[in-house]
């Protein structure tokens, strides 16, 4: 095998293979820019080090592990490797989310494998779990916490009372966040992973750009406190759910309130969790470390072992190989949390209540902590289950009021609640 990209994950893969734990695997080539500064003695005396991907493709390796990240030139390199008759293992979520079906068709045509377990949730074996562990079920919904950076930031805001900026800076110092964390905190990283999960678990082709994403950057310490009063925590939730009658699916990545005792609410730090809901088996959760060199390397090596043992699934079995992308519905129904920041005066709650009533929305509760200055006073309204479109329309209507100090923060509440039959709608 050869590795393209000798960063944190590439080094971790090499350490596992060089350790001799899996005698069926042997590292023979490493490709990286400025390869001289990457060279290490512990990888083995016979390893060939090169900065030329073409040299790696021309070598006799059976499998190339692509770990350079990003879309370009990673996709071209994977295509080049497959064309040369090499199987490929990758951790590249962007390439698989945007071009996975086409690459899998090419792998099948060449009689090669393209495996990508490490592309979603790092060391959590979620893709193989979906393909094999719950294959007997018919899945209706997949939701989870798919970005370790965001989960670390939000849980540190909870546990240590940090501001968003301080929690993010801490995550960067500890290596849990990139120097530029935009893709993480804005939801694009989790959106690519959700597109892959929708394909593998729900059998639907989903364009990444069709998945709406909302950043976690507007979540403040005051929201952490109000969420706690409601028995909730705030998480970046990635969620895909089939709509009745084959009408496509709802999919989104956004910060949301979840019950603190729920599967999503109990996940802390940089861990990931994926919860799938099946027609026959109900809920099944997969949890573990979703980021970092070692956990991701475990997923990569597991794919290598599957190829070495000859029990890797056929390439076309992982993602839908053809078909039009499923329409992605943006509207959904849930209870909602709305935090206002106002210049206080009499009649504000009544004015907002009238707006919500006009749009057919019932208030559930009004929360206001004492001790805040009147010129910048936060308070929260929670709304009974209603459509997201109605909330958006009501807030657009309420924007005309001059008492707003800053724009309201609106978050859905994915919490247990009674349904029409007297049961519950679980997270």
C-alpha positions as CSV (number, residue, x, y, z in Angstrom):
1,X,0.0,0.0,0.0
2,X,1.0,3.6,-0.5
3,X,-0.1,6.7,1.3
4,X,-0.7,10.1,-0.4
5,X,-0.7,12.7,2.3
6,X,1.5,12.3,5.4
7,X,-0.2,14.7,7.8
8,X,-1.8,13.8,11.1
9,X,-4.0,11.0,9.8
10,X,-1.3,9.7,7.3
11,X,1.3,9.4,10.1
12,X,-1.3,7.6,12.3
13,X,-2.1,5.1,9.6
14,X,1.6,4.5,9.0
15,X,2.2,3.9,12.7
16,X,-0.6,1.3,12.9
17,X,0.7,-0.5,9.8
18,X,4.4,-0.3,10.8
19,X,3.5,-1.7,14.2
20,X,2.9,-5.1,12.7
21,X,-0.5,-5.5,14.3
22,X,-1.9,-6.4,10.9
23,X,0.6,-8.6,9.1
24,X,-1.5,-8.6,5.9
25,X,-0.7,-4.9,5.4
26,X,2.6,-3.5,4.3
27,X,3.5,0.2,3.7
28,X,5.8,0.5,0.8
29,X,5.4,4.1,-0.5
30,X,4.7,7.6,0.9
31,X,3.8,10.6,-1.2
32,X,3.8,14.1,0.1
33,X,4.9,17.6,-0.8
34,X,8.3,18.6,0.5
35,X,8.7,14.9,1.4
36,X,12.2,15.2,2.8
37,X,10.9,17.0,5.9
38,X,8.2,14.3,6.4
39,X,10.6,11.3,6.3
40,X,10.6,9.2,9.5
41,X,12.8,6.2,10.3
42,X,10.1,4.2,12.2
43,X,8.0,3.7,9.0
44,X,10.5,1.1,7.8
45,X,13.8,1.1,5.9
46,X,12.2,-0.1,2.6
47,X,9.6,2.6,2.3
48,X,10.0,4.7,-0.8
49,X,9.4,8.5,-0.2
50,X,8.4,10.7,-3.1
51,X,6.7,14.0,-3.8
52,X,5.4,12.7,-7.1
53,X,1.9,11.2,-7.1
54,X,2.6,9.8,-10.6
55,X,5.5,7.8,-9.1
56,X,3.0,6.4,-6.5
57,X,0.6,5.4,-9.3
58,X,3.4,3.8,-11.3
59,X,4.5,1.7,-8.4
60,X,3.4,-1.9,-7.8
61,X,1.2,-1.0,-4.8
62,X,-2.3,-2.6,-4.7
63,X,-4.0,0.2,-2.7
64,X,-3.5,3.9,-2.5
65,X,-4.7,5.7,0.6
66,X,-5.7,9.3,-0.3
67,X,-5.4,11.6,2.8
68,X,-4.5,15.0,1.3
69,X,-8.0,16.4,1.9
70,X,-10.0,19.0,-0.1
71,X,-11.6,18.5,-3.5
72,X,-8.7,19.4,-5.8
73,X,-6.4,17.7,-6.7
74,X,-7.8,14.8,-4.5
75,X,-10.6,13.8,-6.9
76,X,-8.3,13.8,-9.9
77,X,-5.8,11.7,-8.0
78,X,-8.4,9.1,-7.0
79,X,-9.6,8.9,-10.6
80,X,-5.9,8.5,-11.7
81,X,-5.4,5.7,-9.2
82,X,-8.5,3.8,-10.3
83,X,-7.6,4.2,-13.9
84,X,-4.2,2.6,-13.1
85,X,-5.9,-0.4,-11.6
86,X,-5.4,0.6,-7.9
87,X,-8.0,0.3,-5.2
88,X,-8.4,3.4,-3.1
89,X,-9.2,4.1,0.5
90,X,-9.9,7.7,1.4
91,X,-11.1,9.9,4.3
92,X,-12.1,12.7,1.9
93,X,-15.7,13.7,2.7
94,X,-15.8,16.5,0.2
95,X,-14.8,14.3,-2.8
96,X,-17.2,11.5,-1.8
97,X,-20.1,13.8,-1.0
98,X,-19.8,15.6,-4.3
99,X,-18.6,12.8,-6.6
100,X,-18.9,9.5,-4.8
101,X,-21.4,7.8,-7.1
102,X,-19.4,8.5,-10.3
103,X,-16.1,7.4,-8.6
104,X,-17.8,4.2,-7.4
105,X,-19.1,3.5,-10.9
106,X,-15.5,3.9,-12.1
107,X,-14.2,1.6,-9.4
108,X,-16.7,-1.1,-10.4
109,X,-15.8,-0.7,-14.0
110,X,-12.2,-1.3,-13.2
111,X,-12.8,-4.1,-10.8
112,X,-11.3,-2.1,-8.0
113,X,-12.5,-1.0,-4.6
114,X,-13.2,2.6,-3.3
115,X,-13.8,2.6,0.4
116,X,-14.4,5.7,2.6
117,X,-15.4,4.7,6.1
118,X,-13.2,7.4,7.6
119,X,-15.0,10.2,5.6
120,X,-17.8,10.3,8.2
121,X,-17.5,10.4,12.0
122,X,-13.8,9.5,12.1
123,X,-13.4,6.3,14.1
124,X,-17.1,5.6,14.4
125,X,-17.9,2.7,12.0
126,X,-21.1,4.2,10.9
127,X,-21.0,3.5,7.1
128,X,-20.3,-0.2,7.6
129,X,-22.9,-0.2,10.4
130,X,-25.5,1.2,8.1
131,X,-24.6,-1.2,5.3
132,X,-24.3,-4.3,7.4
133,X,-25.4,-3.8,11.0
134,X,-28.9,-2.4,10.3
135,X,-29.2,-3.8,6.7
136,X,-32.4,-5.7,7.7
137,X,-34.2,-2.5,8.6
138,X,-35.8,0.2,6.5
139,X,-34.3,3.5,7.8
140,X,-36.5,6.6,8.0
141,X,-34.3,9.1,9.7
142,X,-30.6,9.7,10.4
143,X,-29.4,12.4,12.8
144,X,-26.3,13.1,14.7
145,X,-23.4,15.2,15.8
146,X,-20.9,15.0,13.0
147,X,-18.4,17.7,13.8
148,X,-16.1,17.4,16.7
149,X,-15.0,21.0,16.6
150,X,-18.5,22.3,17.1
151,X,-19.3,19.8,19.8
152,X,-16.2,20.7,21.7
153,X,-16.9,24.4,21.5
154,X,-20.6,24.1,22.6
155,X,-19.9,21.7,25.4
156,X,-17.0,23.8,26.8
157,X,-19.4,26.8,26.8
158,X,-21.7,24.6,28.9
159,X,-19.2,23.1,31.3
160,X,-16.8,26.1,31.8
161,X,-19.0,29.1,31.0
162,X,-16.7,30.1,28.2
163,X,-17.7,32.5,25.4
164,X,-17.9,31.2,21.9
165,X,-14.7,33.0,21.0
166,X,-12.8,31.6,24.0
167,X,-14.1,28.1,23.5
168,X,-13.1,28.1,19.9
169,X,-9.6,29.5,20.7
170,X,-9.2,26.7,23.2
171,X,-10.2,24.1,20.6
172,X,-7.6,25.5,18.2
173,X,-4.8,25.4,20.9
174,X,-5.7,21.8,21.6
175,X,-5.8,20.8,17.9
176,X,-9.6,20.2,17.8
177,X,-10.1,23.1,15.4
178,X,-8.4,24.2,12.3
179,X,-6.7,27.6,12.1
180,X,-9.6,28.5,9.8
181,X,-12.7,26.8,11.3
182,X,-15.2,28.3,8.9
183,X,-16.3,25.0,7.3
184,X,-16.8,23.5,10.8
185,X,-18.7,26.3,12.6
186,X,-20.8,27.3,9.6
187,X,-22.0,23.7,9.1
188,X,-20.4,22.8,5.7
189,X,-18.3,20.0,7.1
190,X,-21.3,18.3,8.7
191,X,-23.4,19.0,5.5
192,X,-21.0,17.0,3.4
193,X,-21.0,14.1,5.9
194,X,-24.8,14.2,6.0
195,X,-25.0,13.9,2.2
196,X,-23.0,10.7,2.4
197,X,-25.1,9.3,5.3
198,X,-28.3,10.0,3.3
199,X,-26.9,8.1,0.4
200,X,-25.6,5.1,2.3
201,X,-28.4,4.9,4.9
202,X,-31.4,6.3,3.1
203,X,-30.5,5.4,-0.4
204,X,-31.0,8.9,-1.7
205,X,-28.8,11.0,-3.9
206,X,-28.5,14.4,-2.2
207,X,-26.6,17.4,-3.6
208,X,-24.5,18.9,-0.9
209,X,-25.4,22.4,-1.9
210,X,-29.1,21.6,-1.5
211,X,-28.6,20.9,2.3
212,X,-29.3,24.1,4.2
213,X,-26.7,24.9,6.9
214,X,-26.8,27.3,9.8
215,X,-23.7,28.5,11.8
216,X,-23.3,28.0,15.5
217,X,-21.5,31.4,15.8
218,X,-24.6,33.2,17.1
219,X,-25.0,30.9,20.1
220,X,-24.1,32.9,23.3
221,X,-23.6,32.1,26.9
222,X,-27.1,33.4,27.7
223,X,-28.5,30.7,25.4
224,X,-26.6,28.0,27.2
225,X,-28.2,29.2,30.4
226,X,-31.8,29.4,29.0
227,X,-31.4,26.0,27.4
228,X,-30.4,24.5,30.8
229,X,-33.6,26.0,32.3
230,X,-35.5,24.1,29.7
231,X,-33.8,20.8,30.5
232,X,-31.9,21.1,27.2
233,X,-28.4,21.6,25.8
234,X,-27.4,23.1,22.4
235,X,-25.8,21.0,19.8
236,X,-25.0,21.3,16.1
237,X,-27.5,18.7,14.8
238,X,-27.2,17.1,11.3
239,X,-30.6,15.6,10.4
240,X,-32.0,13.8,7.3
241,X,-35.5,12.3,7.3
242,X,-37.5,10.8,4.5
243,X,-40.8,12.5,3.7
244,X,-44.0,10.4,3.4
245,X,-45.1,9.3,-0.1
246,X,-41.7,9.4,-1.7
247,X,-41.6,13.2,-1.7
248,X,-37.9,13.5,-1.1
249,X,-36.5,14.3,2.3
250,X,-35.8,17.0,4.8
251,X,-32.2,17.6,5.5
252,X,-30.3,20.3,7.3
253,X,-27.4,21.1,9.6
254,X,-28.2,23.7,12.3
255,X,-27.7,24.4,16.0
256,X,-30.7,23.1,18.0
257,X,-31.9,22.5,21.5
258,X,-32.0,18.8,22.4
259,X,-33.0,17.2,25.7
260,X,-29.9,17.0,28.0
261,X,-30.7,13.4,28.8
262,X,-31.0,12.4,25.2
263,X,-28.4,10.5,23.1
264,X,-27.4,13.7,21.4
265,X,-27.4,15.7,24.6
266,X,-25.1,13.4,26.4
267,X,-22.3,13.5,23.8
268,X,-19.5,15.8,25.0
269,X,-16.1,17.1,23.8
270,X,-15.0,16.1,20.3
271,X,-17.0,12.9,20.2
272,X,-19.5,12.1,17.4
273,X,-22.8,10.3,17.5
274,X,-25.1,9.1,14.8
275,X,-28.6,7.9,15.7
276,X,-30.6,6.0,13.0
277,X,-34.4,5.4,13.2
278,X,-35.7,2.3,11.5
279,X,-39.2,1.2,10.7
280,X,-38.7,-2.2,12.4
281,X,-35.8,-1.8,14.8
282,X,-36.4,1.7,16.2
283,X,-33.4,3.7,17.2
284,X,-29.8,2.6,17.0
285,X,-26.9,4.8,18.1
286,X,-23.3,4.7,17.0
287,X,-20.8,6.8,19.0
288,X,-17.1,7.4,19.4
289,X,-14.3,9.8,18.6
290,X,-15.1,11.6,15.4
291,X,-11.8,13.4,14.8
292,X,-8.1,13.2,15.4
293,X,-5.4,11.2,13.8
294,X,-5.7,7.9,15.7
295,X,-9.5,7.4,15.5
296,X,-9.6,8.3,11.8
297,X,-6.6,6.1,11.1
298,X,-8.5,3.1,12.7
299,X,-11.3,3.6,10.1
300,X,-8.8,3.8,7.3
301,X,-6.9,0.7,8.4
302,X,-10.3,-1.2,8.8
303,X,-11.0,-0.5,5.1
304,X,-7.5,-1.7,4.2
305,X,-8.1,-4.9,6.1
306,X,-11.5,-5.4,4.4
307,X,-9.7,-5.2,1.0
308,X,-6.9,-7.5,2.1
309,X,-9.3,-10.1,3.4
310,X,-11.4,-10.0,0.2
311,X,-14.6,-9.1,2.1
312,X,-15.0,-5.5,1.0
313,X,-18.5,-4.7,-0.3
314,X,-18.8,-4.3,-4.1
315,X,-18.1,-0.7,-5.0
316,X,-21.6,0.1,-6.3
317,X,-23.2,-1.1,-3.1
318,X,-22.3,1.9,-1.0
319,X,-24.0,4.9,-2.6
320,X,-26.9,5.2,-5.1
321,X,-25.1,4.8,-8.5
322,X,-27.6,6.7,-10.5
323,X,-30.8,8.7,-10.4
324,X,-31.8,12.3,-10.0
325,X,-31.0,14.0,-6.8
326,X,-33.8,13.9,-4.2
327,X,-35.6,17.2,-3.6
328,X,-34.6,18.6,-0.2
329,X,-37.4,20.2,1.8
330,X,-36.4,23.1,4.0
331,X,-39.6,23.4,6.0
332,X,-40.1,21.3,9.1
333,X,-42.3,21.2,12.1
334,X,-41.0,21.4,15.7
335,X,-41.2,23.4,18.9
336,X,-38.9,26.5,18.7
337,X,-36.7,28.6,20.9
338,X,-36.4,32.3,20.1
339,X,-34.1,34.6,22.1
340,X,-34.6,38.3,21.7
341,X,-32.2,41.1,22.8
342,X,-34.2,44.3,23.3
343,X,-34.2,47.8,24.6
344,X,-36.8,47.2,27.3
345,X,-40.1,49.1,27.5
346,X,-43.7,48.1,28.4
347,X,-45.7,46.1,25.9
348,X,-42.9,44.3,24.1
349,X,-44.1,40.8,25.0
350,X,-47.6,41.6,24.0
351,X,-46.5,43.0,20.7
352,X,-44.5,39.9,19.9
353,X,-47.4,37.6,21.1
354,X,-49.7,39.3,18.7
355,X,-47.3,38.8,15.8
356,X,-47.0,35.1,16.5
357,X,-50.7,34.7,17.0
358,X,-51.3,36.4,13.6
359,X,-49.2,33.7,12.0
360,X,-51.0,30.9,13.8
361,X,-48.3,30.2,16.4
362,X,-49.0,29.5,20.0
363,X,-46.6,30.6,22.7
364,X,-45.4,27.9,25.1
365,X,-43.4,29.9,27.7
366,X,-41.7,33.3,28.2
367,X,-38.4,33.2,30.2
368,X,-36.5,36.2,31.5
369,X,-33.5,36.1,33.9
370,X,-33.2,39.0,36.3
371,X,-30.1,41.2,36.6
372,X,-29.6,42.3,32.9
373,X,-29.4,46.0,31.9
374,X,-32.7,47.3,30.5
375,X,-30.9,48.7,27.4
376,X,-29.7,45.2,26.4
377,X,-32.1,42.8,27.9
378,X,-32.3,39.1,26.7
379,X,-35.4,37.1,27.1
380,X,-36.8,33.9,25.5
381,X,-40.0,32.8,24.0
382,X,-40.6,29.1,23.3
383,X,-43.2,28.2,20.7
384,X,-45.5,25.2,20.5
385,X,-44.8,22.8,17.6
386,X,-45.4,24.7,14.3
387,X,-43.9,25.0,10.9
388,X,-40.5,26.6,10.4
389,X,-42.0,28.7,7.6
390,X,-44.5,30.2,10.0
391,X,-41.7,31.1,12.4
392,X,-39.6,32.7,9.7
393,X,-42.6,34.7,8.5
394,X,-43.4,35.9,12.1
395,X,-39.8,36.9,12.8
396,X,-39.7,38.8,9.5
397,X,-42.9,40.6,10.5
398,X,-41.5,41.3,14.0
399,X,-38.3,42.9,12.6
400,X,-40.2,46.1,12.0
401,X,-40.2,46.8,15.8
402,X,-37.6,49.3,16.9
403,X,-36.9,47.7,20.3
404,X,-34.5,45.1,18.9
405,X,-30.9,45.6,19.9
406,X,-29.8,42.8,17.7
407,X,-31.5,40.2,15.5
408,X,-33.3,37.3,17.4
409,X,-31.7,33.9,17.6
410,X,-34.1,31.2,16.5
411,X,-33.3,27.5,17.2
412,X,-35.5,24.4,16.7
413,X,-36.1,22.2,19.7
414,X,-35.7,18.5,18.9
415,X,-37.1,17.2,22.1
416,X,-39.4,14.4,23.3
417,X,-43.0,15.5,23.1
418,X,-46.4,13.9,23.1
419,X,-47.8,13.0,19.7
420,X,-51.4,12.9,18.6
421,X,-51.8,9.3,19.7
422,X,-50.6,10.0,23.2
423,X,-47.1,8.5,22.7
424,X,-43.9,10.4,22.2
425,X,-41.8,11.6,19.3
426,X,-38.2,10.7,20.3
427,X,-35.0,12.4,19.3
